Amino acid sequence: MAMESPTIHLLLYTVATAVMVVAELQRFEHAVKADGSLKFLVVGDWGRRGLYNQSNVAYQMGNVGDKMDVDFIVSAGDNFYDNGLVDEDDLAFYDSFTNIYTAPSLQKQWYSVLGNHDYRGNVLAQLSPTLRQRDHKWLCMRSFILHAGNMELLFVDTTPFQDKYFTETDHEYDWRGVLPQQEYISNLLKDVDVALKESSSKWKIVVGHHTIFSAGHHGNTQELVDKLLPILLDNKVNLYINGHDHCLQHIGSSNSQLQFLTSGGGSKAWRGDINQWNLDEMKFFYDGQGFMGVEITEDEVDVFFYDIFGNILHKWSGSDYTHSVL
């Protein structure tokens, strides 16, 4: 098991130096609160220069983040619409990120994954350390591990799993660092499996841009159902968090503890197309904008879904013993 690196305190947020683990995924350490608890927000599908209510969602994130005293923010991908960033000097980075998420409570570390729209631009620009120098709260990588207290977050690059992106003619994708596709996916799945098996954390959470299961516009991602889901089930992952569908959603699992949580309401939403789903599994669906909050203690995980006005639309609590919806 890799040795944990000492935390480094930078401005208002805490992020740590990265070390390599056996699974070859870069690992970060984040400090927890004095009582061992951890709080964070999740937003996906947001980067539209403040349009489509992105600014309003950001405002409420700031309010909720302040009340929760969040430790960091998770971005579930599609960070910059419609076609990612052109280069490291693209003003969209400031217009859609730095100048939008200005609340003091949001000046914490952002941990971000790439979405399919990000792959339509210059992927290496989003991954570049130059952007981290220009805005210290920005951190985006393809796949990595975040360890904090009794929780481990595993971020997975899901866009290369979808075969259709490699054959589309309407859009061009930046596949540098990904080809050959099948080799990339095979290695990533091995890394994810090893990382989860090595983890001794009580709470295991996986974050990816694409849905595994969803009643929204995009629906299920069959490649992830076939290839990633068995690994999550085998390693008793607690939560799978994603964006991609522009909605807020909670789907339970009938045969495991795994919960599927969609937080893709960071800006443009209200598609109006909802697919039928087993009501025993569908715990919550909201077609509009909003975001998600997560609180983790030693014995419990609490998940909150917020709308654009800061109202709590849905809450779910999970522990080692019971799962309940309030």
N, C-alpha and C positions, 0 to 999 in steps of 0.2 A: 504494500500500500504506500502511496507517495506521501512524503512528509509535507505537512501543511506549511505554507510560507507565512511569514509575519505580515499582519495587515499594515497598510499604509494609509494614513489619513490625509485626504486631499480636500481642501476647502470644506464644503458642507456635506460631502458624501464620503463613503468609505469604500475603497476598492483595493484589492491586493495584487501583489505581483503574481504572475502566472508561472506555473511549473508544469512539466509534462508528467502525465500518469502513464501507467503501463498501456492503457487503451489508446494512447497517442492523441487523445483529446486534451486541448489546453484547459487548465483548471484554474479557477479563481476562488478566492476566499472573501467572504463578506461578513463583517462583524454583526452580531445580533445585539438586541437590547440587554440591559443588565439582568432582566428576569428570564433571559433566554428566548424571548418571543421574537417574532419577525413579521413585518408588515410590508406589503408591496402592492402596487397597482399594475394592471395589465391593459394595454390598448393595442389594437391592431388596425391596419388599413386606414392610415391617417393622413399621409403627406400630401395635402392639396392647397398649400399656401394660405391656409386659414379658411378656405371656402368649404361649402357643404357642411357648415356647422363645426368644422374642425376647431375653430377658435373657441366656440362655446363649450365643446367637450373639454378642451384644454383648461378652460376657466373652472369648470366643475371638478376636474381632476385636481387642480390646485387647492380648491376648498376641501375636498375629501382627503387629499393627501396631508393637508395641515391638521385636520381633525384626527386622522389615523396616526399621524407622525410616521409616515412611511419611511422605509429604509432604502428602497430603490424602486425603479420602474422597469417593467418588462414590455418590450415591443414585440408583437407577434408577426411582424413583417408587413410587406407592402408599405415601406417607409416613405417612398417618394413616387408619386403618380405623375404621368401615366407610365413613364419609361425610365424609372430610376434616376440616377445622376449621370450627367454627361462626363464630368471629371471632378477632380477635387476642388475646383474653383466654381462649381455650379452654385449659383445663388439660391437654388431651391433648398440647399442645406440650411441656409439661414431663414428663408421665407417660410419653410414648412416645418422647421424644427426649432432652431435657436430662438427665433423671434416669436414663436407661438407658445412654447411651453416655458413661460417666464415666471410663473409663480415661485416663490421661495421654496415651497415644499417639493417642487419638481426639479430643483437643482441638486438632485441626487444622481447616483449612477444609473444610467439607462443600459440595460442589457438587451440587445436586439439581434434578431435573426433576419434573414433575407426572405422576401416573398417573390412570387413570380413576376410581378411588375418591376421589382428591383433588378431582376435578371435581364430585363429588357434594356437596361442601361449599362453603364460601366460598373460592373460589380466590384472591381478592385478599388474604385474610388470610395465606395461605402466602407470597404474593409481597411482603408488606408489609415495609418497612424496619424497622418496629417490632419484628418478631421478631428481626431481626439485632441490634438494640440489646439485646434481652433475652438473647440467646445469640449471641455474636459468631461462633461457628463455622457458623451457619446461613446458607446462601445458596440461594435457590430462585428460578428464573426459568423462563419458558416455553421460550425457546430462546436460546442464547448460545454464545460461543466462549471456550475456555480455551487459552491458548498457554503452553507451558513447554518451554524448550530446543528440542530437535528434534522435539517432539510438538505436535500440535494436537488438542484434544478439541472436538467440535462437539455440543452438546446440542440435541435436537430435540423439540418438543412434539408427541407422536404421537396423543394422544387425539382431537383434532378430526378426524383422518383417518378414523376409524371411523364410517361412516354409521349403524350400528345405535344408537349412543348418542343420536342426534338423534330417534329414533322410539320409543325405549323408553318404556313407561308405568309400569314398576315403580320407576324411579328418576328423580329430577330432577337436572339438571346445570347448573352455573353457566357459561353461555356468554358472559359479559361479556368483551369484548375479542376474541372469536372470530368473531362473526357479522358479515357473512354467511360461512358456512362455506367455500364454494368459493373465495371471494376470499382468505380467510385462508390456506387451504392453498396456493393458487397463489402468493401472495406469499412464503410460507415456503419453498416449494420453490425459488423463484428465489434467495432469500437463501442457502439452503444451497448451491446450485450455485455461486453467485458466491464464497462464502466458501471453498469447497473449491478452486475454480480459482485463487483468489488466494493460497492457502496455499503456502508454500515449505517447509513442514515435511516431514521425512523420514517420520514416522509420522503417519498420519491415522486418527483414531478417532471414530466417531459413537456417541452415547449417546441412546437413546430408551426410553420405558417399554415399549412394545409389541414383541412378537416380529416379526421378518420371517419367519423359518423356525423351527419348533419341533415336536417330537414330543410336547409336553406337552398339558395339558388344553385350553388355548386354541388351540393349533395355529398355523398360519400366519396372518398378518394380510394379507389379499389387497390391501387398499388400499395398504399399504406396499410389497408386492411389485410392484404396478403403478406406483406413483408415486415412491417414495423409492429403491428398490433400483437402478433404472437410473442415477440420479445418483451413487450410491455406487460403482457399477462403473465408470462413465465417468471418475470422478475418482480411481480406484485407492485407495479407502479400504482400510485394513488390517484394522480390527476394527469390527464393529457389536455394541455391548453393550446389553443390555436386561434388564428384569425381566418382570413380568406373569404368566408361568407360574411357579408356586411350586416351582422346582426349580433344579438346577445342570445346565448343558448346554453342549456344544460341538459345533457343526456346521461342517464344513469346506465349501469350495466346490470343485466339480470343474472349474470353468472360470475361476477367478480367484484372487487372493491373499486375498480377503475371507473372514474367519472370523466366525461368528455365535456369540456368547457370551451365555448367559442366567445371570444371578445374581439369582434371585427367591426365594431361600430364607431371607429375613431373619426370618421367624416361621412362620406356619401353612403346612404343607406336607403331604406324604404323601397326595396325591390318589389315587394308584394307577392312574391311567389314562394309559397311554403308547401312542402311535400308532406304527405301523411306519414305519421310515425306512431309506433306503439305507445299508447298513453301511459303504460306502466313504466316506460323508460324515459319518455319526454317529460322532464321536470319543469322546463321553462323555455319559452321562445319569445323573443321580442325583435320585431323587424326594424327597429329604429337605431339611432345613435346612442352611444354610451360607452361604458368601460367597466372594468371589474376590479374589485379589491380582494386581497387575500390576507388573512391573519393566521399565523401558525404559532402554537404553543407546544409544550412537551406532549400534551395528550390530545390535541384537537386542531383541526383545520376548519376555518370559517371562510366561506366565499360569499361575496356580495356583488350583485349586479346593479349598477347605477345608470339612470337615464341622463339626458342632457340638462335636466334641472337639478340633478344631485339627489333625486329620490331613489330609495332602495326598492328595486322591482322584485328582487328574488334573493333569498339567502339559503345557503346550504351549509350544514355542519357535519363534519365527519370525525370519528374517533376510532380507536382500536376496536371499540365494542359496538357502536351504533352509528348509523347514518340517518340524519333527519333533514327534512325540508321545512323551513319556517316561512 
